[in-house]
Amino acid sequence: MERNLHQFSKSFFPRLIILITILVNVFFLYFIYKNVLKVFSSSKESIILKKEVITSQLKIDLFKKIIERLENKKNIEEESLENFKDPFSFSGKIEIK
């Protein structure tokens, strides 16, 4: 019995250490892939996209007009809001038959 246990421990623990080492390496490589290599690939994509955007012609005048119109819409005068009727008030008479 004791001899079998000794043989088991002789073969089991080295295998366990090898398995744990392999698992740690796999998790380490996965971490490196997720946090380092993906960042590099996304930075390459952004550099490529920057080159494409710079080469395309932008209509800056149209862009400025749009921004100006949006700012005008944001700056609604308070007086114009007072001219609207209150949808919750009723000024007519109710007739019950």
Secondary structure, DSSP 8 states (H G I E B T S, - for coil): -HHHHHHHHHHHHHHHHHHHHHHHHHHHHHHHIIIIIHHHHHHHHHHHHHHHHHHS---HHHHHHHHHHHHHHH---HHHHHTS--TT---S-----
